[in-house]
Amino acid sequence: MGLFDSVLGAAQQALGAQQGASQGSPDLMQLAIGLLGNQGGQGGLASLVQAFEQGGLGSVVQSWIGTGANLPVSAEQLQAVLGSEKVSALAAQVGLNPADLSQQLSGILPGLVDQLTPHGTLPQDGGLGSLAQLATQFLGGMKG
């Protein structure tokens, strides 16, 4: 459970750094972890890395995976990489407008990806799906 705790801690720390992120935080964490864990068939971490590379931001996402400092990503860059349609759909899931979701995810994703890749490489298999499922169960308990 150590990896899950690390990822959850990174998400909470990233959210704490965002102004106004306290409302909806469990939903946003669930969404971010689900996005990385291929929850709902969204492609997972490998798909996110590929999208960043195709969007010309390969060095940014590789900094998150690597063992050095994480380069920042702007809300606009994140929205361009994910696509407006996908961002709008994700925003609707957590009750945010697309701009706010992009802003908050831009603060969360670097730390989450960094925690999921502690040795500087992507996980080999679908272990992230299990992580997302655990996160969903844990965060679901936080809402009540």
FENNOR-V956781 format. One record per backbone hydrogen bond with DSSP energy under -1.0 kcal/mol. NH is the residue of the N-H (numbers start at 1). CO is the residue of the C=O. E is the energy in kcal/mol with one decimal. If there is no record, write none. Layout:
# FENNOR-V956781
nh:co:e
NH:CO:E
NH:CO:E
This chain:
# FENNOR-V956781
nh:co:e
5:1:-2.4
6:2:-2.4
7:3:-2.7
8:4:-2.9
9:5:-2.6
10:6:-2.5
11:7:-2.4
12:8:-2.6
13:9:-2.6
14:10:-2.6
15:11:-2.6
16:12:-2.4
17:13:-1.3
18:15:-1.2
21:18:-1.4
28:24:-2.5
29:25:-3.0
30:26:-2.5
31:27:-2.4
32:28:-2.7
33:29:-2.9
34:30:-2.4
35:31:-2.4
36:32:-1.8
37:33:-1.7
39:34:-2.6
41:38:-1.6
45:36:-1.8
47:43:-1.0
48:44:-2.0
49:45:-2.7
50:46:-2.2
51:47:-2.3
52:48:-2.3
53:49:-2.4
54:50:-2.7
55:51:-1.7
56:53:-1.3
57:52:-3.1
61:57:-2.0
62:58:-2.4
63:59:-1.3
64:60:-1.1
65:61:-1.7
66:62:-2.9
78:74:-2.5
79:75:-2.4
80:76:-2.1
81:77:-2.3
82:78:-2.7
83:79:-2.3
87:83:-2.5
88:84:-2.6
89:85:-2.1
90:86:-2.7
91:87:-2.8
92:88:-2.1
93:89:-1.2
96:91:-2.3
101:97:-2.4
102:98:-2.5
103:99:-2.2
104:100:-2.5
105:101:-3.0
106:102:-2.0
108:104:-1.1
109:105:-2.9
112:108:-2.0
113:109:-2.9
114:110:-2.1
115:111:-2.3
116:112:-2.1
120:117:-1.9
129:126:-1.6
131:127:-1.7
132:128:-2.6
133:129:-2.1
134:130:-2.6
135:131:-2.6
136:132:-2.5
137:133:-2.2
138:134:-2.9
139:135:-3.2
140:136:-2.1
141:137:-1.4
143:139:-1.1
